[in-house]
Amino acid sequence: RNLFGYSLTAKDDISKGELITIEKLETTKPSGHGISPLHYQNIIGKKAIVEMKKGCFITEDMII
């Protein structure tokens, strides 16, 4: 099932302290490597506490 699911990733580079917007997110296979796209609304408006490169899977410990 993880093979066919998706996880949230950074669409572009996100700097430390930058607010996360919908335009900065995309979904990438497989699931289980980052936050589920079903929870994207909980990510919008949060700050990045680490620098994220394009394509990086976004996890709970990367945002505040």
C-alpha positions as YAML, in Angstrom:
chain: A
units: angstrom
residues:
- id: 1
  name: ARG
  ca: [0.00, 0.00, 0.00]
- id: 2
  name: ASN
  ca: [2.85, 2.43, 0.76]
- id: 3
  name: LEU
  ca: [4.09, 2.00, -2.79]
- id: 4
  name: PHE
  ca: [0.90, 3.47, -4.23]
- id: 5
  name: GLY
  ca: [0.41, 6.29, -1.70]
- id: 6
  name: TYR
  ca: [1.92, 9.76, -1.54]
- id: 7
  name: SER
  ca: [3.78, 11.95, 0.95]
- id: 8
  name: LEU
  ca: [4.21, 15.74, 1.09]
- id: 9
  name: THR
  ca: [7.45, 17.12, -0.30]
- id: 10
  name: ALA
  ca: [8.94, 20.57, -0.88]
- id: 11
  name: LYS
  ca: [8.13, 21.80, -4.38]
- id: 12
  name: ASP
  ca: [10.95, 24.37, -4.16]
- id: 13
  name: ASP
  ca: [13.69, 25.09, -1.63]
- id: 14
  name: ILE
  ca: [12.25, 26.27, 1.70]
- id: 15
  name: SER
  ca: [14.49, 28.36, 3.96]
- id: 16
  name: LYS
  ca: [14.68, 27.99, 7.72]
- id: 17
  name: GLY
  ca: [12.04, 30.26, 9.30]
- id: 18
  name: GLU
  ca: [10.02, 30.57, 6.08]
- id: 19
  name: LEU
  ca: [6.23, 30.13, 6.21]
- id: 20
  name: ILE
  ca: [4.94, 27.13, 4.33]
- id: 21
  name: THR
  ca: [2.28, 27.86, 1.72]
- id: 22
  name: ILE
  ca: [0.30, 25.57, -0.56]
- id: 23
  name: GLU
  ca: [2.47, 26.73, -3.48]
- id: 24
  name: LYS
  ca: [5.56, 25.27, -1.77]
- id: 25
  name: LEU
  ca: [4.09, 21.77, -1.39]
- id: 26
  name: GLU
  ca: [3.70, 18.84, -3.74]
- id: 27
  name: THR
  ca: [3.01, 15.13, -3.38]
- id: 28
  name: THR
  ca: [5.49, 12.41, -4.24]
- id: 29
  name: LYS
  ca: [5.45, 8.62, -4.03]
- id: 30
  name: PRO
  ca: [5.85, 6.59, -1.82]
- id: 31
  name: SER
  ca: [3.79, 7.18, 1.29]
- id: 32
  name: GLY
  ca: [5.27, 6.79, 4.74]
- id: 33
  name: HIS
  ca: [8.34, 8.96, 4.11]
- id: 34
  name: GLY
  ca: [6.68, 12.23, 5.12]
- id: 35
  name: ILE
  ca: [3.40, 13.75, 6.17]
- id: 36
  name: SER
  ca: [0.34, 12.41, 4.37]
- id: 37
  name: PRO
  ca: [-1.21, 14.80, 1.82]
- id: 38
  name: LEU
  ca: [-4.49, 14.32, 3.68]
- id: 39
  name: HIS
  ca: [-3.03, 16.53, 6.43]
- id: 40
  name: TYR
  ca: [-1.75, 19.36, 4.23]
- id: 41
  name: GLN
  ca: [-4.08, 21.88, 5.91]
- id: 42
  name: ASN
  ca: [-2.21, 21.35, 9.20]
- id: 43
  name: ILE
  ca: [1.07, 22.34, 7.47]
- id: 44
  name: ILE
  ca: [-0.06, 25.55, 5.76]
- id: 45
  name: GLY
  ca: [1.04, 28.64, 7.72]
- id: 46
  name: LYS
  ca: [3.62, 26.77, 9.82]
- id: 47
  name: LYS
  ca: [7.30, 27.76, 9.89]
- id: 48
  name: ALA
  ca: [10.14, 25.59, 8.70]
- id: 49
  name: ILE
  ca: [12.67, 24.98, 11.50]
- id: 50
  name: VAL
  ca: [15.21, 23.48, 9.09]
- id: 51
  name: GLU
  ca: [16.20, 24.25, 5.52]
- id: 52
  name: MET
  ca: [14.42, 21.97, 3.06]
- id: 53
  name: LYS
  ca: [15.71, 21.29, -0.42]
- id: 54
  name: LYS
  ca: [13.42, 20.76, -3.41]
- id: 55
  name: GLY
  ca: [12.00, 17.22, -3.29]
- id: 56
  name: CYS
  ca: [12.67, 16.78, 0.44]
- id: 57
  name: PHE
  ca: [10.01, 14.74, 2.27]
- id: 58
  name: ILE
  ca: [8.40, 16.96, 4.94]
- id: 59
  name: THR
  ca: [8.10, 15.44, 8.41]
- id: 60
  name: GLU
  ca: [6.52, 16.70, 11.64]
- id: 61
  name: ASP
  ca: [9.91, 17.50, 13.20]
- id: 62
  name: MET
  ca: [10.74, 19.95, 10.38]
- id: 63
  name: ILE
  ca: [7.93, 22.41, 11.14]
- id: 64
  name: ILE
  ca: [6.67, 24.40, 14.08]
...
